[in-house]
Amino acid sequence: MPDTILIADDEFEIRTIWEDRLKTAGYAVKSAKNKADVLEKFFGLNTKTETASKQGTYALVLLDIRMPSSATSR
């Protein structure tokens, strides 16, 4: 099973470029488009219901350090 990489970026184009390149290189890729998505995929935390589930395990996380809290805020 290939290593999984999490891409966290609010820009669709950036996420898509990284996803395509990493999948071509043989990695499994998951992506997050905002902070809530990152919390859910990395920590298993659902910010809407404030419940926890199984957290993700990633070989690498590519993180945009200036990401809005939600898909609509800037």
PQR file of N, CA, C, O and H, with PARSE charges and radii, in Angstrom:
ATOM      1  N   MET A   1       0.844  -1.177   0.000 -0.4000 1.5000
ATOM      2  CA  MET A   1       0.000   0.000   0.000 -0.0000 2.0000
ATOM      3  C   MET A   1       0.896   1.250   0.000  0.5500 1.7000
ATOM      4  O   MET A   1       1.846   1.332   0.779 -0.5500 1.4000
ATOM      5  N   PRO A   2       0.596   2.212  -0.867 -0.5600 1.5000
ATOM      6  CA  PRO A   2       1.449   3.407  -0.947  0.2800 2.0000
ATOM      7  C   PRO A   2       1.262   4.334   0.247  0.5500 1.7000
ATOM      8  O   PRO A   2       0.217   4.332   0.898 -0.5500 1.4000
ATOM      9  N   ASP A   3       2.300   5.129   0.520 -0.4000 1.5000
ATOM     10  CA  ASP A   3       2.200   6.147   1.560 -0.0000 2.0000
ATOM     11  C   ASP A   3       1.112   7.144   1.181  0.5500 1.7000
ATOM     12  O   ASP A   3       0.879   7.408   0.002 -0.5500 1.4000
ATOM     13  H   ASP A   3       3.148   5.130  -0.009  0.4000 1.0000
ATOM     14  N   THR A   4       0.446   7.697   2.203 -0.4000 1.5000
ATOM     15  CA  THR A   4      -0.606   8.681   1.961 -0.0000 2.0000
ATOM     16  C   THR A   4      -0.099  10.066   2.321  0.5500 1.7000
ATOM     17  O   THR A   4       0.542  10.261   3.354 -0.5500 1.4000
ATOM     18  H   THR A   4       0.636   7.482   3.161  0.4000 1.0000
ATOM     19  N   ILE A   5      -0.397  11.023   1.452 -0.4000 1.5000
ATOM     20  CA  ILE A   5      -0.016  12.419   1.649 -0.0000 2.0000
ATOM     21  C   ILE A   5      -1.281  13.256   1.718  0.5500 1.7000
ATOM     22  O   ILE A   5      -2.196  13.092   0.910 -0.5500 1.4000
ATOM     23  H   ILE A   5      -0.918  10.865   0.613  0.4000 1.0000
ATOM     24  N   LEU A   6      -1.321  14.160   2.697 -0.4000 1.5000
ATOM     25  CA  LEU A   6      -2.443  15.085   2.841 -0.0000 2.0000
ATOM     26  C   LEU A   6      -2.024  16.450   2.300  0.5500 1.7000
ATOM     27  O   LEU A   6      -1.010  17.011   2.716 -0.5500 1.4000
ATOM     28  H   LEU A   6      -0.578  14.293   3.353  0.4000 1.0000
ATOM     29  N   ILE A   7      -2.813  16.974   1.371 -0.4000 1.5000
ATOM     30  CA  ILE A   7      -2.571  18.303   0.808 -0.0000 2.0000
ATOM     31  C   ILE A   7      -3.633  19.236   1.363  0.5500 1.7000
ATOM     32  O   ILE A   7      -4.826  19.015   1.157 -0.5500 1.4000
ATOM     33  H   ILE A   7      -3.637  16.518   1.032  0.4000 1.0000
ATOM     34  N   ALA A   8      -3.205  20.276   2.064 -0.4000 1.5000
ATOM     35  CA  ALA A   8      -4.129  21.237   2.664 -0.0000 2.0000
ATOM     36  C   ALA A   8      -3.890  22.613   2.047  0.5500 1.7000
ATOM     37  O   ALA A   8      -2.906  23.283   2.359 -0.5500 1.4000
ATOM     38  H   ALA A   8      -2.235  20.455   2.231  0.4000 1.0000
ATOM     39  N   ASP A   9      -4.796  23.019   1.177 -0.4000 1.5000
ATOM     40  CA  ASP A   9      -4.690  24.318   0.514 -0.0000 2.0000
ATOM     41  C   ASP A   9      -6.075  24.775   0.095  0.5500 1.7000
ATOM     42  O   ASP A   9      -6.879  23.980  -0.392 -0.5500 1.4000
ATOM     43  H   ASP A   9      -5.596  22.475   0.924  0.4000 1.0000
ATOM     44  N   ASP A  10      -6.352  26.066   0.286 -0.4000 1.5000
ATOM     45  CA  ASP A  10      -7.670  26.588  -0.073 -0.0000 2.0000
ATOM     46  C   ASP A  10      -7.807  26.875  -1.564  0.5500 1.7000
ATOM     47  O   ASP A  10      -8.915  27.117  -2.042 -0.5500 1.4000
ATOM     48  H   ASP A  10      -5.698  26.711   0.682  0.4000 1.0000
ATOM     49  N   GLU A  11      -6.714  26.853  -2.298 -0.4000 1.5000
ATOM     50  CA  GLU A  11      -6.769  27.108  -3.740 -0.0000 2.0000
ATOM     51  C   GLU A  11      -6.906  25.787  -4.505  0.5500 1.7000
ATOM     52  O   GLU A  11      -6.035  24.920  -4.445 -0.5500 1.4000
ATOM     53  H   GLU A  11      -5.814  26.657  -1.909  0.4000 1.0000
ATOM     54  N   PHE A  12      -8.015  25.663  -5.216 -0.4000 1.5000
ATOM     55  CA  PHE A  12      -8.322  24.438  -5.961 -0.0000 2.0000
ATOM     56  C   PHE A  12      -7.195  24.060  -6.917  0.5500 1.7000
ATOM     57  O   PHE A  12      -6.810  22.894  -6.999 -0.5500 1.4000
ATOM     58  H   PHE A  12      -8.723  26.368  -5.264  0.4000 1.0000
ATOM     59  N   GLU A  13      -6.668  25.046  -7.639 -0.4000 1.5000
ATOM     60  CA  GLU A  13      -5.631  24.773  -8.645 -0.0000 2.0000
ATOM     61  C   GLU A  13      -4.371  24.186  -8.010  0.5500 1.7000
ATOM     62  O   GLU A  13      -3.776  23.250  -8.546 -0.5500 1.4000
ATOM     63  H   GLU A  13      -6.980  25.993  -7.573  0.4000 1.0000
ATOM     64  N   ILE A  14      -3.975  24.736  -6.878 -0.4000 1.5000
ATOM     65  CA  ILE A  14      -2.773  24.239  -6.189 -0.0000 2.0000
ATOM     66  C   ILE A  14      -2.991  22.799  -5.728  0.5500 1.7000
ATOM     67  O   ILE A  14      -2.136  21.938  -5.936 -0.5500 1.4000
ATOM     68  H   ILE A  14      -4.458  25.495  -6.443  0.4000 1.0000
ATOM     69  N   ARG A  15      -4.151  22.541  -5.095 -0.4000 1.5000
ATOM     70  CA  ARG A  15      -4.453  21.176  -4.659 -0.0000 2.0000
ATOM     71  C   ARG A  15      -4.425  20.206  -5.828  0.5500 1.7000
ATOM     72  O   ARG A  15      -3.858  19.119  -5.725 -0.5500 1.4000
ATOM     73  H   ARG A  15      -4.846  23.240  -4.926  0.4000 1.0000
ATOM     74  N   THR A  16      -5.034  20.596  -6.933 -0.4000 1.5000
ATOM     75  CA  THR A  16      -5.126  19.715  -8.102 -0.0000 2.0000
ATOM     76  C   THR A  16      -3.754  19.411  -8.691  0.5500 1.7000
ATOM     77  O   THR A  16      -3.472  18.268  -9.051 -0.5500 1.4000
ATOM     78  H   THR A  16      -5.495  21.479  -7.016  0.4000 1.0000
ATOM     79  N   ILE A  17      -2.909  20.414  -8.789 -0.4000 1.5000
ATOM     80  CA  ILE A  17      -1.555  20.201  -9.329 -0.0000 2.0000
ATOM     81  C   ILE A  17      -0.788  19.209  -8.461  0.5500 1.7000
ATOM     82  O   ILE A  17      -0.198  18.257  -8.972 -0.5500 1.4000
ATOM     83  H   ILE A  17      -3.137  21.343  -8.497  0.4000 1.0000
ATOM     84  N   TRP A  18      -0.797  19.435  -7.134 -0.4000 1.5000
ATOM     85  CA  TRP A  18      -0.095  18.528  -6.228 -0.0000 2.0000
ATOM     86  C   TRP A  18      -0.687  17.125  -6.260  0.5500 1.7000
ATOM     87  O   TRP A  18       0.047  16.137  -6.287 -0.5500 1.4000
ATOM     88  H   TRP A  18      -1.276  20.208  -6.719  0.4000 1.0000
ATOM     89  N   GLU A  19      -2.019  17.037  -6.258 -0.4000 1.5000
ATOM     90  CA  GLU A  19      -2.667  15.718  -6.315 -0.0000 2.0000
ATOM     91  C   GLU A  19      -2.228  14.943  -7.546  0.5500 1.7000
ATOM     92  O   GLU A  19      -1.840  13.780  -7.438 -0.5500 1.4000
ATOM     93  H   GLU A  19      -2.616  17.839  -6.236  0.4000 1.0000
ATOM     94  N   ASP A  20      -2.285  15.569  -8.713 -0.4000 1.5000
ATOM     95  CA  ASP A  20      -1.916  14.903  -9.961 -0.0000 2.0000
ATOM     96  C   ASP A  20      -0.470  14.429  -9.942  0.5500 1.7000
ATOM     97  O   ASP A  20      -0.178  13.295 -10.322 -0.5500 1.4000
ATOM     98  H   ASP A  20      -2.600  16.514  -8.801  0.4000 1.0000
ATOM     99  N   ARG A  21       0.430  15.294  -9.500 -0.4000 1.5000
ATOM    100  CA  ARG A  21       1.857  14.931  -9.498 -0.0000 2.0000
ATOM    101  C   ARG A  21       2.164  13.812  -8.508  0.5500 1.7000
ATOM    102  O   ARG A  21       2.923  12.892  -8.813 -0.5500 1.4000
ATOM    103  H   ARG A  21       0.193  16.215  -9.191  0.4000 1.0000
ATOM    104  N   LEU A  22       1.576  13.900  -7.337 -0.4000 1.5000
ATOM    105  CA  LEU A  22       1.854  12.879  -6.326 -0.0000 2.0000
ATOM    106  C   LEU A  22       1.216  11.540  -6.671  0.5500 1.7000
ATOM    107  O   LEU A  22       1.817  10.493  -6.429 -0.5500 1.4000
ATOM    108  H   LEU A  22       0.960  14.647  -7.089  0.4000 1.0000
ATOM    109  N   LYS A  23       0.004  11.555  -7.233 -0.4000 1.5000
ATOM    110  CA  LYS A  23      -0.627  10.302  -7.671 -0.0000 2.0000
ATOM    111  C   LYS A  23       0.184   9.652  -8.780  0.5500 1.7000
ATOM    112  O   LYS A  23       0.345   8.432  -8.807 -0.5500 1.4000
ATOM    113  H   LYS A  23      -0.484  12.406  -7.429  0.4000 1.0000
ATOM    114  N   THR A  24       0.697  10.469  -9.697 -0.4000 1.5000
ATOM    115  CA  THR A  24       1.544   9.959 -10.782 -0.0000 2.0000
ATOM    116  C   THR A  24       2.812   9.321 -10.221  0.5500 1.7000
ATOM    117  O   THR A  24       3.323   8.350 -10.778 -0.5500 1.4000
ATOM    118  H   THR A  24       0.567  11.460  -9.675  0.4000 1.0000
ATOM    119  N   ALA A  25       3.315   9.870  -9.116 -0.4000 1.5000
ATOM    120  CA  ALA A  25       4.521   9.331  -8.478 -0.0000 2.0000
ATOM    121  C   ALA A  25       4.221   8.091  -7.634  0.5500 1.7000
ATOM    122  O   ALA A  25       5.135   7.480  -7.080 -0.5500 1.4000
ATOM    123  H   ALA A  25       2.900  10.659  -8.663  0.4000 1.0000
ATOM    124  N   GLY A  26       2.937   7.717  -7.536 -0.4000 1.5000
ATOM    125  CA  GLY A  26       2.578   6.482  -6.840 -0.0000 2.0000
ATOM    126  C   GLY A  26       2.077   6.638  -5.417  0.5500 1.7000
ATOM    127  O   GLY A  26       1.919   5.643  -4.709 -0.5500 1.4000
ATOM    128  H   GLY A  26       2.195   8.213  -7.986  0.4000 1.0000
ATOM    129  N   TYR A  27       1.823   7.862  -4.981 -0.4000 1.5000
ATOM    130  CA  TYR A  27       1.319   8.086  -3.628 -0.0000 2.0000
ATOM    131  C   TYR A  27      -0.206   8.088  -3.595  0.5500 1.7000
ATOM    132  O   TYR A  27      -0.861   8.410  -4.586 -0.5500 1.4000
ATOM    133  H   TYR A  27       1.951   8.670  -5.555  0.4000 1.0000
ATOM    134  N   ALA A  28      -0.755   7.727  -2.451 -0.4000 1.5000
ATOM    135  CA  ALA A  28      -2.181   7.922  -2.199 -0.0000 2.0000
ATOM    136  C   ALA A  28      -2.311   9.355  -1.687  0.5500 1.7000
ATOM    137  O   ALA A  28      -1.496   9.803  -0.881 -0.5500 1.4000
ATOM    138  H   ALA A  28      -0.223   7.465  -1.646  0.4000 1.0000
ATOM    139  N   VAL A  29      -3.326  10.069  -2.148 -0.4000 1.5000
ATOM    140  CA  VAL A  29      -3.445  11.484  -1.809 -0.0000 2.0000
ATOM    141  C   VAL A  29      -4.843  11.796  -1.295  0.5500 1.7000
ATOM    142  O   VAL A  29      -5.844  11.352  -1.858 -0.5500 1.4000
ATOM    143  H   VAL A  29      -3.988   9.705  -2.803  0.4000 1.0000
ATOM    144  N   LYS A  30      -4.893  12.573  -0.209 -0.4000 1.5000
ATOM    145  CA  LYS A  30      -6.141  13.136   0.285 -0.0000 2.0000
ATOM    146  C   LYS A  30      -5.941  14.640   0.321  0.5500 1.7000
ATOM    147  O   LYS A  30      -4.821  15.118   0.498 -0.5500 1.4000
ATOM    148  H   LYS A  30      -4.080  12.934   0.248  0.4000 1.0000
ATOM    149  N   SER A  31      -7.032  15.391   0.151 -0.4000 1.5000
ATOM    150  CA  SER A  31      -6.886  16.835   0.161 -0.0000 2.0000
ATOM    151  C   SER A  31      -7.903  17.487   1.086  0.5500 1.7000
ATOM    152  O   SER A  31      -8.978  16.945   1.343 -0.5500 1.4000
ATOM    153  H   SER A  31      -7.942  15.003   0.007  0.4000 1.0000
ATOM    154  N   ALA A  32      -7.533  18.670   1.580 -0.4000 1.5000
ATOM    155  CA  ALA A  32      -8.384  19.455   2.461 -0.0000 2.0000
ATOM    156  C   ALA A  32      -8.420  20.878   1.927  0.5500 1.7000
ATOM    157  O   ALA A  32      -7.391  21.440   1.552 -0.5500 1.4000
ATOM    158  H   ALA A  32      -6.660  19.111   1.372  0.4000 1.0000
ATOM    159  N   LYS A  33      -9.639  21.465   1.896 -0.4000 1.5000
ATOM    160  CA  LYS A  33      -9.789  22.793   1.298 -0.0000 2.0000
ATOM    161  C   LYS A  33      -9.908  23.924   2.311  0.5500 1.7000
ATOM    162  O   LYS A  33      -9.882  25.095   1.935 -0.5500 1.4000
ATOM    163  H   LYS A  33     -10.476  21.009   2.200  0.4000 1.0000
ATOM    164  N   ASN A  34     -10.040  23.582   3.604 -0.4000 1.5000
ATOM    165  CA  ASN A  34     -10.109  24.612   4.641 -0.0000 2.0000
ATOM    166  C   ASN A  34      -9.688  24.010   5.980  0.5500 1.7000
ATOM    167  O   ASN A  34      -9.430  22.810   6.080 -0.5500 1.4000
ATOM    168  H   ASN A  34     -10.062  22.630   3.910  0.4000 1.0000
ATOM    169  N   LYS A  35      -9.624  24.858   7.007 -0.4000 1.5000
ATOM    170  CA  LYS A  35      -9.145  24.401   8.318 -0.0000 2.0000
ATOM    171  C   LYS A  35     -10.011  23.294   8.906  0.5500 1.7000
ATOM    172  O   LYS A  35      -9.489  22.339   9.482 -0.5500 1.4000
ATOM    173  H   LYS A  35      -9.834  25.832   6.926  0.4000 1.0000
ATOM    174  N   ALA A  36     -11.318  23.414   8.767 -0.4000 1.5000
ATOM    175  CA  ALA A  36     -12.219  22.383   9.295 -0.0000 2.0000
ATOM    176  C   ALA A  36     -11.963  21.037   8.617  0.5500 1.7000
ATOM    177  O   ALA A  36     -11.990  19.990   9.264 -0.5500 1.4000
ATOM    178  H   ALA A  36     -11.742  24.190   8.299  0.4000 1.0000
ATOM    179  N   ASP A  37     -11.716  21.077   7.320 -0.4000 1.5000
ATOM    180  CA  ASP A  37     -11.405  19.868   6.556 -0.0000 2.0000
ATOM    181  C   ASP A  37     -10.098  19.234   7.045  0.5500 1.7000
ATOM    182  O   ASP A  37     -10.001  18.013   7.164 -0.5500 1.4000
ATOM    183  H   ASP A  37     -11.694  21.927   6.794  0.4000 1.0000
ATOM    184  N   VAL A  38      -9.092  20.074   7.328 -0.4000 1.5000
ATOM    185  CA  VAL A  38      -7.810  19.577   7.845 -0.0000 2.0000
ATOM    186  C   VAL A  38      -8.016  18.905   9.197  0.5500 1.7000
ATOM    187  O   VAL A  38      -7.509  17.809   9.436 -0.5500 1.4000
ATOM    188  H   VAL A  38      -9.170  21.066   7.231  0.4000 1.0000
ATOM    189  N   LEU A  39      -8.764  19.569  10.086 -0.4000 1.5000
ATOM    190  CA  LEU A  39      -9.014  18.999  11.412 -0.0000 2.0000
ATOM    191  C   LEU A  39      -9.707  17.653  11.320  0.5500 1.7000
ATOM    192  O   LEU A  39      -9.390  16.727  12.066 -0.5500 1.4000
ATOM    193  H   LEU A  39      -9.175  20.460   9.892  0.4000 1.0000
ATOM    194  N   GLU A  40     -10.655  17.550  10.401 -0.4000 1.5000
ATOM    195  CA  GLU A  40     -11.381  16.295  10.237 -0.0000 2.0000
ATOM    196  C   GLU A  40     -10.485  15.193   9.683  0.5500 1.7000
ATOM    197  O   GLU A  40     -10.508  14.068  10.184 -0.5500 1.4000
ATOM    198  H   GLU A  40     -10.913  18.302   9.794  0.4000 1.0000
ATOM    199  N   LYS A  41      -9.702  15.500   8.659 -0.4000 1.5000
ATOM    200  CA  LYS A  41      -8.892  14.469   8.005 -0.0000 2.0000
ATOM    201  C   LYS A  41      -7.639  14.104   8.799  0.5500 1.7000
ATOM    202  O   LYS A  41      -7.219  12.947   8.787 -0.5500 1.4000
ATOM    203  H   LYS A  41      -9.683  16.413   8.252  0.4000 1.0000
ATOM    204  N   PHE A  42      -7.041  15.071   9.484 -0.4000 1.5000
ATOM    205  CA  PHE A  42      -5.802  14.786  10.216 -0.0000 2.0000
ATOM    206  C   PHE A  42      -6.068  14.274  11.623  0.5500 1.7000
ATOM    207  O   PHE A  42      -5.495  13.268  12.040 -0.5500 1.4000
ATOM    208  H   PHE A  42      -7.382  16.011   9.494  0.4000 1.0000
ATOM    209  N   PHE A  43      -6.937  14.964  12.354 -0.4000 1.5000
ATOM    210  CA  PHE A  43      -7.191  14.608  13.745 -0.0000 2.0000
ATOM    211  C   PHE A  43      -8.450  13.764  13.948  0.5500 1.7000
ATOM    212  O   PHE A  43      -8.668  13.222  15.032 -0.5500 1.4000
ATOM    213  H   PHE A  43      -7.402  15.781  12.015  0.4000 1.0000
ATOM    214  N   GLY A  44      -9.281  13.651  12.900 -0.4000 1.5000
ATOM    215  CA  GLY A  44     -10.525  12.926  13.041 -0.0000 2.0000
ATOM    216  C   GLY A  44     -11.579  13.718  13.784  0.5500 1.7000
ATOM    217  O   GLY A  44     -12.513  13.145  14.344 -0.5500 1.4000
ATOM    218  H   GLY A  44      -9.103  14.091  12.020  0.4000 1.0000
ATOM    219  N   LEU A  45     -11.430  15.063  13.792 -0.4000 1.5000
ATOM    220  CA  LEU A  45     -12.335  15.918  14.545 -0.0000 2.0000
ATOM    221  C   LEU A  45     -13.365  16.553  13.620  0.5500 1.7000
ATOM    222  O   LEU A  45     -13.009  17.247  12.667 -0.5500 1.4000
ATOM    223  H   LEU A  45     -10.671  15.528  13.337  0.4000 1.0000
ATOM    224  N   ASN A  46     -14.644  16.313  13.903 -0.4000 1.5000
ATOM    225  CA  ASN A  46     -15.725  16.943  13.151 -0.0000 2.0000
ATOM    226  C   ASN A  46     -16.102  18.219  13.895  0.5500 1.7000
ATOM    227  O   ASN A  46     -16.678  18.159  14.981 -0.5500 1.4000
ATOM    228  H   ASN A  46     -14.933  15.750  14.677  0.4000 1.0000
ATOM    229  N   THR A  47     -15.777  19.382  13.310 -0.4000 1.5000
ATOM    230  CA  THR A  47     -16.009  20.655  13.988 -0.0000 2.0000
ATOM    231  C   THR A  47     -17.484  21.022  14.073  0.5500 1.7000
ATOM    232  O   THR A  47     -17.860  21.827  14.925 -0.5500 1.4000
ATOM    233  H   THR A  47     -15.309  19.430  12.427  0.4000 1.0000
ATOM    234  N   LYS A  48     -18.320  20.463  13.225 -0.4000 1.5000
ATOM    235  CA  LYS A  48     -19.760  20.762  13.270 -0.0000 2.0000
ATOM    236  C   LYS A  48     -20.447  20.040  14.426  0.5500 1.7000
ATOM    237  O   LYS A  48     -21.276  20.622  15.126 -0.5500 1.4000
ATOM    238  H   LYS A  48     -18.014  19.810  12.533  0.4000 1.0000
ATOM    239  N   THR A  49     -20.100  18.783  14.617 -0.4000 1.5000
ATOM    240  CA  THR A  49     -20.743  18.002  15.682 -0.0000 2.0000
ATOM    241  C   THR A  49     -19.867  17.890  16.925  0.5500 1.7000
ATOM    242  O   THR A  49     -20.301  17.374  17.955 -0.5500 1.4000
ATOM    243  H   THR A  49     -19.427  18.310  14.048  0.4000 1.0000
ATOM    244  N   GLU A  50     -18.622  18.381  16.823 -0.4000 1.5000
ATOM    245  CA  GLU A  50     -17.656  18.320  17.917 -0.0000 2.0000
ATOM    246  C   GLU A  50     -17.438  16.896  18.406  0.5500 1.7000
ATOM    247  O   GLU A  50     -17.319  16.647  19.605 -0.5500 1.4000
ATOM    248  H   GLU A  50     -18.269  18.801  15.987  0.4000 1.0000
ATOM    249  N   THR A  51     -17.387  15.972  17.465 -0.4000 1.5000
ATOM    250  CA  THR A  51     -17.117  14.577  17.787 -0.0000 2.0000
ATOM    251  C   THR A  51     -15.824  14.139  17.121  0.5500 1.7000
ATOM    252  O   THR A  51     -15.400  14.735  16.131 -0.5500 1.4000
ATOM    253  H   THR A  51     -17.483  16.174  16.490  0.4000 1.0000
ATOM    254  N   ALA A  52     -15.211  13.125  17.647 -0.4000 1.5000
ATOM    255  CA  ALA A  52     -13.968  12.608  17.096 -0.0000 2.0000
ATOM    256  C   ALA A  52     -14.200  11.238  16.489  0.5500 1.7000
ATOM    257  O   ALA A  52     -15.007  10.449  16.981 -0.5500 1.4000
ATOM    258  H   ALA A  52     -15.555  12.641  18.451  0.4000 1.0000
ATOM    259  N   SER A  53     -13.482  10.973  15.420 -0.4000 1.5000
ATOM    260  CA  SER A  53     -13.505   9.653  14.798 -0.0000 2.0000
ATOM    261  C   SER A  53     -12.052   9.222  14.619  0.5500 1.7000
ATOM    262  O   SER A  53     -11.152   9.801  15.227 -0.5500 1.4000
ATOM    263  H   SER A  53     -12.827  11.614  15.021  0.4000 1.0000
ATOM    264  N   LYS A  54     -11.828   8.241  13.815 -0.4000 1.5000
ATOM    265  CA  LYS A  54     -10.466   7.754  13.574 -0.0000 2.0000
ATOM    266  C   LYS A  54      -9.649   8.834  12.873  0.5500 1.7000
ATOM    267  O   LYS A  54     -10.062   9.377  11.849 -0.5500 1.4000
ATOM    268  H   LYS A  54     -12.559   7.770  13.321  0.4000 1.0000
ATOM    269  N   GLN A  55      -8.480   9.135  13.443 -0.4000 1.5000
ATOM    270  CA  GLN A  55      -7.637  10.142  12.821 -0.0000 2.0000
ATOM    271  C   GLN A  55      -6.843   9.528  11.675  0.5500 1.7000
ATOM    272  O   GLN A  55      -6.620   8.318  11.639 -0.5500 1.4000
ATOM    273  H   GLN A  55      -8.144   8.693  14.275  0.4000 1.0000
ATOM    274  N   GLY A  56      -6.421  10.369  10.742 -0.4000 1.5000
ATOM    275  CA  GLY A  56      -5.670   9.897   9.592 -0.0000 2.0000
ATOM    276  C   GLY A  56      -4.200   9.709   9.913  0.5500 1.7000
ATOM    277  O   GLY A  56      -3.668  10.336  10.829 -0.5500 1.4000
ATOM    278  H   GLY A  56      -6.602  11.352  10.771  0.4000 1.0000
ATOM    279  N   THR A  57      -3.559   8.853   9.163 -0.4000 1.5000
ATOM    280  CA  THR A  57      -2.120   8.646   9.277 -0.0000 2.0000
ATOM    281  C   THR A  57      -1.503   8.998   7.938  0.5500 1.7000
ATOM    282  O   THR A  57      -1.861   8.430   6.907 -0.5500 1.4000
ATOM    283  H   THR A  57      -3.992   8.344   8.419  0.4000 1.0000
ATOM    284  N   TYR A  58      -0.569   9.943   7.964 -0.4000 1.5000
ATOM    285  CA  TYR A  58       0.005  10.460   6.727 -0.0000 2.0000
ATOM    286  C   TYR A  58       1.525  10.414   6.794  0.5500 1.7000
ATOM    287  O   TYR A  58       2.121  10.654   7.844 -0.5500 1.4000
ATOM    288  H   TYR A  58      -0.278  10.404   8.802  0.4000 1.0000
ATOM    289  N   ALA A  59       2.138  10.106   5.667 -0.4000 1.5000
ATOM    290  CA  ALA A  59       3.589  10.122   5.563 -0.0000 2.0000
ATOM    291  C   ALA A  59       4.091  11.559   5.465  0.5500 1.7000
ATOM    292  O   ALA A  59       5.216  11.861   5.860 -0.5500 1.4000
ATOM    293  H   ALA A  59       1.653   9.911   4.814  0.4000 1.0000
ATOM    294  N   LEU A  60       3.242  12.443   4.931 -0.4000 1.5000
ATOM    295  CA  LEU A  60       3.622  13.840   4.719 -0.0000 2.0000
ATOM    296  C   LEU A  60       2.367  14.685   4.644  0.5500 1.7000
ATOM    297  O   LEU A  60       1.344  14.244   4.120 -0.5500 1.4000
ATOM    298  H   LEU A  60       2.327  12.197   4.610  0.4000 1.0000
ATOM    299  N   VAL A  61       2.444  15.908   5.171 -0.4000 1.5000
ATOM    300  CA  VAL A  61       1.350  16.868   5.048 -0.0000 2.0000
ATOM    301  C   VAL A  61       1.905  18.117   4.395  0.5500 1.7000
ATOM    302  O   VAL A  61       2.854  18.716   4.901 -0.5500 1.4000
ATOM    303  H   VAL A  61       3.275  16.266   5.597  0.4000 1.0000
ATOM    304  N   LEU A  62       1.316  18.520   3.262 -0.4000 1.5000
ATOM    305  CA  LEU A  62       1.660  19.777   2.601 -0.0000 2.0000
ATOM    306  C   LEU A  62       0.602  20.781   3.025  0.5500 1.7000
ATOM    307  O   LEU A  62      -0.567  20.647   2.662 -0.5500 1.4000
ATOM    308  H   LEU A  62       0.545  18.034   2.850  0.4000 1.0000
ATOM    309  N   LEU A  63       1.007  21.787   3.794 -0.4000 1.5000
ATOM    310  CA  LEU A  63       0.063  22.669   4.453 -0.0000 2.0000
ATOM    311  C   LEU A  63       0.242  24.119   4.040  0.5500 1.7000
ATOM    312  O   LEU A  63       1.336  24.673   4.147 -0.5500 1.4000
ATOM    313  H   LEU A  63       1.957  21.895   4.089  0.4000 1.0000
ATOM    314  N   ASP A  64      -0.837  24.729   3.567 -0.4000 1.5000
ATOM    315  CA  ASP A  64      -0.881  26.162   3.292 -0.0000 2.0000
ATOM    316  C   ASP A  64      -1.031  26.852   4.641  0.5500 1.7000
ATOM    317  O   ASP A  64      -2.024  26.623   5.332 -0.5500 1.4000
ATOM    318  H   ASP A  64      -1.725  24.278   3.480  0.4000 1.0000
ATOM    319  N   ILE A  65      -0.074  27.692   5.038 -0.4000 1.5000
ATOM    320  CA  ILE A  65      -0.130  28.283   6.375 -0.0000 2.0000
ATOM    321  C   ILE A  65      -1.090  29.465   6.479  0.5500 1.7000
ATOM    322  O   ILE A  65      -1.375  29.926   7.584 -0.5500 1.4000
ATOM    323  H   ILE A  65       0.732  27.878   4.477  0.4000 1.0000
ATOM    324  N   ARG A  66      -1.590  29.959   5.357 -0.4000 1.5000
ATOM    325  CA  ARG A  66      -2.573  31.042   5.363 -0.0000 2.0000
ATOM    326  C   ARG A  66      -3.857  30.562   4.708  0.5500 1.7000
ATOM    327  O   ARG A  66      -4.157  30.881   3.558 -0.5500 1.4000
ATOM    328  H   ARG A  66      -1.358  29.584   4.459  0.4000 1.0000
ATOM    329  N   MET A  67      -4.596  29.791   5.474 -0.4000 1.5000
ATOM    330  CA  MET A  67      -5.824  29.206   4.966 -0.0000 2.0000
ATOM    331  C   MET A  67      -7.007  29.740   5.753  0.5500 1.7000
ATOM    332  O   MET A  67      -6.939  29.837   6.978 -0.5500 1.4000
ATOM    333  H   MET A  67      -4.352  29.531   6.409  0.4000 1.0000
ATOM    334  N   PRO A  68      -8.097  30.090   5.064 -0.5600 1.5000
ATOM    335  CA  PRO A  68      -9.286  30.576   5.791  0.2800 2.0000
ATOM    336  C   PRO A  68      -9.918  29.471   6.629  0.5500 1.7000
ATOM    337  O   PRO A  68      -9.672  28.285   6.410 -0.5500 1.4000
ATOM    338  N   SER A  69     -10.740  29.886   7.595 -0.4000 1.5000
ATOM    339  CA  SER A  69     -11.420  28.917   8.466 -0.0000 2.0000
ATOM    340  C   SER A  69     -12.424  28.061   7.716  0.5500 1.7000
ATOM    341  O   SER A  69     -12.600  26.884   8.031 -0.5500 1.4000
ATOM    342  H   SER A  69     -10.940  30.849   7.773  0.4000 1.0000
ATOM    343  N   SER A  70     -13.089  28.651   6.716 -0.4000 1.5000
ATOM    344  CA  SER A  70     -14.071  27.902   5.931 -0.0000 2.0000
ATOM    345  C   SER A  70     -13.883  28.225   4.463  0.5500 1.7000
ATOM    346  O   SER A  70     -13.063  29.068   4.097 -0.5500 1.4000
ATOM    347  H   SER A  70     -12.946  29.607   6.459  0.4000 1.0000
ATOM    348  N   ALA A  71     -14.648  27.549   3.629 -0.4000 1.5000
ATOM    349  CA  ALA A  71     -14.533  27.739   2.180 -0.0000 2.0000
ATOM    350  C   ALA A  71     -14.988  29.131   1.742  0.5500 1.7000
ATOM    351  O   ALA A  71     -14.609  29.582   0.661 -0.5500 1.4000
ATOM    352  H   ALA A  71     -15.314  26.864   3.926  0.4000 1.0000
ATOM    353  N   THR A  72     -15.791  29.823   2.556 -0.4000 1.5000
ATOM    354  CA  THR A  72     -16.338  31.119   2.136 -0.0000 2.0000
ATOM    355  C   THR A  72     -15.600  32.321   2.719  0.5500 1.7000
ATOM    356  O   THR A  72     -15.741  33.432   2.208 -0.5500 1.4000
ATOM    357  H   THR A  72     -16.098  29.457   3.434  0.4000 1.0000
ATOM    358  N   SER A  73     -14.813  32.119   3.783 -0.4000 1.5000
ATOM    359  CA  SER A  73     -14.129  33.266   4.397 -0.0000 2.0000
ATOM    360  C   SER A  73     -12.748  33.471   3.803  0.5500 1.7000
ATOM    361  O   SER A  73     -12.138  32.541   3.277 -0.5500 1.4000
ATOM    362  H   SER A  73     -14.699  31.216   4.198  0.4000 1.0000
ATOM    363  N   ARG A  74     -12.279  34.667   3.891 -0.4000 1.5000
ATOM    364  CA  ARG A  74     -10.940  35.023   3.399 -0.0000 2.0000
ATOM    365  C   ARG A  74     -10.210  35.836   4.412  0.5500 1.7000
ATOM    366  O   ARG A  74      -9.067  36.231   4.180 -0.5500 1.4000
ATOM    367  H   ARG A  74     -12.775  35.423   4.318  0.4000 1.0000
TER
END
